[in-house]
Amino acid sequence: MGALCAAPRGGAFRYADRHSDMSKTVVSYQSPQAASVAGKRYFYTLDAMRGIAAIGVVCLHLHPLLAPYDVPHGYLAVDFFFALSGLVISRANAERFHRGLTLGKFMFLRLERLYPLYILGSLIGAASLLLPYALHPELPTPWLVLSISGISALLMLPSHWPDGGKPWLMPLNIAAWSLVLELAVNFLYALCWRWLGRRGLPAVIVASGALLILVALANGNLDLGATWPTVAGGMVRTCFSFFVGVAIGRVSVAEVRISPIALLLPAILFLTLLAGNGGGVAYDLVCAMAIYPALLFMGARYEASGCEAIGAVGLRFLGTISYALYVLHGPVLVIANRLILKYGTRLALERHISAFAILCGLITLSALAEAYYDQPFRVRLALLREGLSGLRGARLKHSTQSG
C-alpha cells in the first residue's frame, strides 16, 4: 500500500528510497540528461505512474458515486505499488546492507516513512467508525472494541471490528493491509538479502509466482489481502510483486533514454485498471505477472523529452501526493459516503459531481498532509533517531574508555 504502496522533498522520484530519509532535498528541476550527467537519477515517469495508480484506487472506491462508470480492476494498482517498492528499496539499500545496514535500522527507516500518514489515516478511520453512532445516538457505542482496534492500529497490527460487514484486516483504515503485508515482506527481504543472489532471487520469484496462480484461481481474482480469509493469499501477492521489483531494480537503469513512450506509460497503467471486464482471473494474473513488470521496467528506463516546466511539476506532484492519497482516501470516503447517504444525492449528475469534488478534495488534502504534517513529522522522527544513535555512540565510547 503499499504499497501500496513508496519522494524526496520538492523533487522527483530519485534513485534512492522514497520511504526513508536517505534521499536529500531537491529544490530545483533538472532535465533527465542533466541529472544523469550529475550522477543523480530522477524518475519522473515513475512519479506519474505512482500518482495515476493511487487515483485509480480512489476511483475504484468511489464506485457508489461514479456508477454506472467503474474502475473494475483498481485493486491491481496495489500489485504495481508492491513491485515499485521492491525496485526502490533494492536500489536504495542493496549497497547499504553490504556496508553494514542492520535489520533493525532498516525496519525503523521503513516505519519512519510509513507511520505518520498511516496513523493519521487510522485516526480518521476511527472517526468514520464512530460516525454512525453520532448520527444515531440511540445506538450503544462499542468503546471496548474501538479501544482494542485503536491499540492495534497504534502498533500497526491487524485487528477485527465486528460490525457485521467484511472481516477487514485493518478496520480503522482498510487500505493499510498493504502496508502491513509489505512491512512483513520488507522484514523477510532484509533478513535474507544475502541469499537473494542469481539463484536465490529467481527461485523466490518462481515459487511465489506459482503460489500466486494457485491462490488467484482459488479466489477468482487477485483482490487478496484486505480481509482475514484472504491474508495468506495477500502475502503471496505481496511477495511475488515485491521480489519482481527487486529483480528489476538490479538491472541497470542509470542511463536515461528519452522517448515519447514515457508519456504513454501512465496512461497504459490506468487503462489496465479500467479494462478487463470479463477477463476474470486470467486478466489479473497477466497484469500482475507480465504487464506491470514490463511497465515498471520501461518507467525506470524512459523519460519524456522537454518535461522541464509545467510537465515536470505535474509529474512530481503526482508522485508527492500518491502515498498520502492512498493511505488517507479510505476513511475519508467512508465518512463522505455516510453523509451523502444520510443527506442524499439522488440524481446521477449530482453523484458524479460529488465524486469529482471528493477526488479533488482528497488530492488537496493529500498535498496539505504531505507538506504540513508528514514532512515535519518525519523530520522530527529522523532527529530523534539521530539523537538516540548519538547517545548510544557516546555511551559506547564512554564504556570503552572506562574499560
C-alpha positions in Angstrom: 0.0 0.0 0.0 1.6 -0.1 0.0 2.3 0.0 -1.3 0.9 0.1 -1.5 2.5 1.0 -1.6 6.8 4.3 -1.6 10.0 11.2 -2.7 12.4 13.5 -2.0 11.1 16.8 -0.7 10.3 19.0 -3.6 11.8 16.8 -6.2 11.1 13.8 -8.4 11.4 10.2 -7.5 15.1 9.9 -7.1 17.5 7.0 -7.3 17.0 6.5 -3.5 14.5 5.1 -1.1 11.4 7.3 -1.1 10.2 5.6 2.0 13.3 6.6 4.1 15.3 9.6 4.9 18.1 8.5 2.6 17.2 10.9 -0.2 18.1 14.6 0.1 16.0 17.6 -0.7 15.9 18.5 -4.4 14.6 22.1 -4.8 15.1 22.7 -8.5 14.2 20.8 -11.6 16.9 19.0 -13.6 16.3 17.5 -17.0 16.8 13.7 -17.2 20.0 14.2 -19.2 21.5 16.8 -16.8 20.6 14.7 -13.8 22.2 11.6 -15.3 25.4 13.6 -16.1 25.4 15.0 -12.5 25.3 11.4 -11.2 21.8 11.6 -9.9 18.8 9.7 -11.3 15.3 11.1 -11.3 12.3 9.0 -12.1 9.7 11.4 -13.4 7.8 8.7 -15.3 7.5 6.5 -12.2 6.3 9.5 -10.2 3.4 9.9 -12.6 2.7 6.2 -12.6 2.5 6.1 -8.8 0.1 9.0 -8.7 -2.1 7.6 -11.5 -2.2 4.3 -9.8 -3.3 5.9 -6.5 -6.1 7.8 -8.3 -7.2 4.5 -9.8 -7.6 3.0 -6.3 -9.6 6.0 -5.2 -11.9 5.8 -8.3 -12.4 2.1 -7.5 -13.7 3.0 -4.1 -15.8 5.9 -5.5 -17.9 3.4 -7.4 -21.2 4.1 -5.5 -21.0 7.7 -6.7 -19.5 7.0 -10.1 -22.0 4.3 -11.1 -22.6 3.2 -13.8 -19.0 4.1 -14.6 -16.4 2.0 -12.9 -12.7 1.2 -12.5 -13.2 -2.5 -12.1 -9.6 -3.5 -11.6 -8.4 -0.6 -9.5 -7.2 -3.2 -6.9 -4.5 -4.2 -9.3 -2.7 -0.9 -8.7 -1.5 -2.4 -5.4 0.5 -5.0 -7.4 2.2 -2.2 -9.2 2.9 -0.5 -5.9 4.5 -3.6 -4.5 6.7 -4.0 -7.5 7.7 -0.4 -7.5 8.6 -0.7 -3.8 10.8 -3.6 -4.5 12.7 -1.7 -7.1 13.2 1.4 -5.0 14.2 -0.5 -1.8 16.6 -2.7 -3.7 18.2 0.2 -5.4 18.5 2.3 -2.2 19.6 -0.4 0.2 21.5 -3.2 -1.5 24.8 -1.5 -1.1 24.0 -0.2 2.3 23.3 -3.8 3.5 26.8 -4.7 2.3 28.2 -1.8 4.2 26.5 -2.9 7.5 23.0 -1.6 7.5 21.3 -3.6 10.2 17.8 -5.2 10.1 16.7 -3.1 13.0 17.8 0.2 11.4 16.3 -0.8 8.0 12.9 -1.5 9.6 13.0 1.7 11.7 13.6 3.7 8.5 10.6 1.9 6.8 8.4 2.7 9.8 9.7 6.3 9.8 8.5 6.7 6.3 5.1 5.0 6.6 3.9 5.6 10.1 3.0 9.3 10.2 0.4 9.3 7.4 -0.7 5.8 8.4 -1.6 6.9 11.9 -3.4 10.0 10.6 -5.5 7.8 8.3 -6.2 5.4 11.2 -7.4 8.4 13.4 -9.7 9.5 10.6 -10.8 5.8 10.3 -11.7 5.7 14.0 -13.9 8.8 13.4 -15.5 7.2 10.5 -16.4 4.1 12.6 -17.9 6.4 15.3 -19.9 8.5 12.8 -22.9 6.1 12.7 -23.2 6.3 16.5 -23.0 10.1 16.3 -25.7 10.2 13.7 -27.8 7.7 15.7 -27.4 8.5 19.4 -29.8 5.7 20.3 -27.1 3.1 19.3 -24.7 2.0 22.1 -21.1 2.9 21.2 -18.8 -0.1 21.4 -16.0 1.6 23.3 -14.2 -1.6 24.3 -13.9 -2.9 20.7 -12.9 0.5 19.5 -10.2 0.7 22.1 -8.8 -2.7 21.2 -8.8 -1.7 17.5 -7.2 1.6 18.3 -4.4 0.0 20.3 -3.8 -2.5 17.5 -3.7 0.4 15.0 -1.2 2.3 17.0 1.1 -0.8 16.9 0.4 -1.3 13.2 -1.1 -4.7 13.9 -4.3 -6.3 12.4 -7.5 -6.3 14.4 -11.2 -7.0 14.0 -14.3 -4.8 14.0 -17.5 -6.9 14.4 -19.8 -4.6 12.6 -21.5 -7.4 10.5 -19.5 -6.4 7.4 -16.4 -7.9 5.9 -13.7 -9.1 8.3 -11.2 -6.4 7.3 -7.6 -6.9 8.4 -7.2 -3.3 9.3 -10.7 -2.0 10.1 -9.7 1.6 11.0 -8.0 2.1 7.7 -8.8 -0.7 5.2 -6.1 0.2 2.7 -3.4 -0.2 5.4 -3.5 -4.0 4.9 -1.0 -3.5 2.1 1.4 -1.5 4.4 1.3 -4.3 7.0 2.0 -7.1 4.5 4.6 -5.0 2.7 6.4 -4.4 6.0 6.4 -8.2 6.6 7.9 -8.8 3.2 10.4 -6.0 3.8 11.5 -7.8 7.0 12.0 -11.0 5.1 14.0 -9.2 2.4 16.3 -7.5 5.0 16.7 -10.8 6.8 17.5 -12.9 3.7 19.2 -10.4 1.3 22.5 -12.4 1.5 20.8 -15.4 -0.1 18.9 -13.4 -2.8 21.6 -13.9 -5.5 21.5 -15.1 -9.0 19.8 -18.3 -8.0 18.0 -17.4 -4.8 16.0 -14.4 -6.1 14.7 -16.2 -9.3 13.8 -19.2 -7.1 11.7 -16.9 -4.8 10.0 -15.3 -7.8 9.2 -18.6 -9.4 7.9 -20.2 -6.2 5.8 -17.2 -5.2 4.5 -16.9 -8.8 3.4 -20.5 -8.8 1.6 -19.9 -5.5 0.1 -16.7 -6.8 -1.5 -18.5 -9.7 -3.0 -21.1 -7.3 -4.4 -18.6 -4.8 -5.8 -16.4 -7.6 -7.5 -19.4 -9.2 -9.0 -20.4 -5.8 -10.2 -16.8 -5.1 -11.4 -16.0 -8.6 -9.3 -12.8 -8.8 -6.3 -11.1 -7.3 -8.2 -8.9 -4.9 -6.4 -10.6 -2.0 -5.1 -9.4 1.4 -7.6 -6.9 2.7 -9.6 -9.4 4.7 -8.7 -12.1 7.2 -9.7 -15.0 4.9 -7.5 -13.7 2.1 -4.5 -12.6 4.1 -2.4 -15.6 3.2 -3.1 -15.0 -0.5 -2.3 -11.4 0.0 1.1 -12.3 1.5 1.9 -14.4 -1.6 0.7 -11.5 -3.8 3.0 -9.1 -1.9 6.0 -11.4 -2.1 5.8 -12.0 -5.8 5.4 -8.4 -6.9 7.9 -7.1 -4.4 10.7 -9.5 -5.4 10.0 -9.0 -9.1 10.6 -5.3 -8.4 13.8 -6.2 -6.6 14.9 -8.1 -9.7 14.1 -5.2 -12.0 16.0 -2.9 -9.6 19.1 -4.9 -10.2 19.0 -4.1 -13.9 21.0 -1.0 -14.8 18.7 1.9 -15.2 21.3 4.6 -14.8 21.3 5.6 -18.5 18.3 7.8 -19.3 16.5 7.1 -22.6 14.4 9.9 -23.9 11.3 8.7 -25.7 7.7 9.7 -26.1 7.0 6.2 -24.7 7.4 7.7 -21.3 4.2 9.8 -21.8 2.2 6.7 -22.7 3.2 4.6 -19.7 0.9 6.2 -17.0 -2.0 6.2 -19.5 -1.4 2.5 -20.2 -1.3 1.7 -16.5 -4.6 3.5 -15.9 -6.2 1.7 -18.9 -5.3 -1.7 -17.3 -7.3 -0.6 -14.3 -10.3 0.4 -16.4 -10.2 -2.5 -18.9 -10.6 -6.3 -18.4 -14.3 -6.6 -17.6 -15.0 -10.3 -18.2 -11.3 -11.2 -18.3 -11.5 -12.7 -14.8 -8.6 -14.2 -13.0 -6.5 -14.6 -16.2 -6.6 -10.9 -16.8 -5.5 -10.2 -13.2 -2.6 -12.6 -13.5 -1.4 -11.3 -16.8 -1.4 -7.7 -15.4 0.5 -8.6 -12.2 2.9 -11.1 -13.7 3.7 -9.6 -17.1 2.2 -6.2 -17.9 3.1 -4.4 -14.6 6.7 -5.7 -14.5 7.1 -4.5 -18.1 5.6 -1.1 -17.3 7.9 -0.8 -14.3 11.0 -1.6 -16.3 10.1 0.9 -19.0 9.1 3.5 -16.5 12.5 3.2 -14.8 14.3 3.4 -18.2 12.4 6.1 -20.2 11.7 9.8 -19.6 9.9 12.3 -21.8 11.8 15.0 -23.7 11.1 18.6 -22.8 9.4 18.0 -19.5 11.3 20.8 -17.8 8.5 23.2 -17.0 4.8 22.5 -16.1 5.1 18.9 -17.0 7.9 18.2 -14.6 5.9 20.0 -11.8 2.8 17.9 -12.6 4.7 14.6 -12.6 6.5 15.5 -9.4 3.2 16.5 -7.8 1.6 13.1 -8.7 4.4 11.3 -7.0 4.4 13.5 -4.0 0.7 13.0 -3.2 0.5 9.3 -4.1 1.2 7.8 -0.7 -0.9 10.3 1.2 -3.8 9.8 -1.3 -3.6 6.1 -1.0 -3.5 5.9 2.8 -6.0 8.7 3.6 -8.7 8.1 1.0 -10.4 5.1 2.5 -11.5 6.7 5.9 -12.4 10.0 4.2 -14.6 8.2 1.7 -16.4 6.2 4.4 -17.3 9.5 6.1 -18.3 11.1 2.8 -20.4 8.2 1.7 -22.3 8.0 5.0 -23.0 11.7 5.0 -24.2 11.5 1.3 -26.4 8.5 2.1 -27.9 10.4 5.0 -28.5 13.7 3.3 -28.9 12.3 -0.2 -27.8 12.9 -3.7 -30.4 11.1 -5.9 -29.6 12.4 -9.4 -26.8 10.8 -11.3 -25.3 14.1 -12.2 -25.2 15.2 -8.6 -23.5 11.9 -7.7 -20.9 12.4 -10.4 -20.3 16.0 -9.3 -19.9 14.8 -5.8 -17.4 12.1 -6.8 -15.3 14.7 -8.7 -15.5 17.1 -5.8 -14.4 14.4 -3.4 -11.5 13.3 -5.6 -10.3 17.0 -5.9 -10.7 17.4 -2.1 -8.7 14.2 -1.4 -5.9 15.4 -3.7 -5.8 18.7 -1.9 -5.9 17.1 1.5 -3.1 14.8 0.4 -0.9 17.6 -0.7 -1.5 19.5 2.5 -0.9 16.5 4.7 2.3 15.7 2.9 3.6 19.3 3.2 2.5 20.3 6.6 2.1 17.1 8.5 4.1 14.2 7.1 7.3 16.0 6.3 7.6 17.8 9.7 6.7 14.6 11.5 9.3 12.6 9.7 12.0 15.3 10.3 11.3 15.0 14.0 11.5 11.3 13.8 14.8 11.5 12.0 16.2 13.9 14.6 15.0 11.6 17.3 16.7 8.6 15.6 19.9 10.6 15.1 19.8 11.7 18.8 19.3 8.2 20.0 22.1 7.0 17.8 24.5 9.7 19.1 23.5 8.8 22.6 24.3 5.1 22.1 27.6 6.1 20.4 28.6 8.3 23.4 27.7 5.6 25.9 29.7 3.0 23.9 32.7 5.4 23.7 32.4 6.0 27.5 32.2 2.3 28.2 35.3 1.6 26.0 37.3 4.4 27.7 36.2 3.2 31.2 37.2 -0.4 30.3 
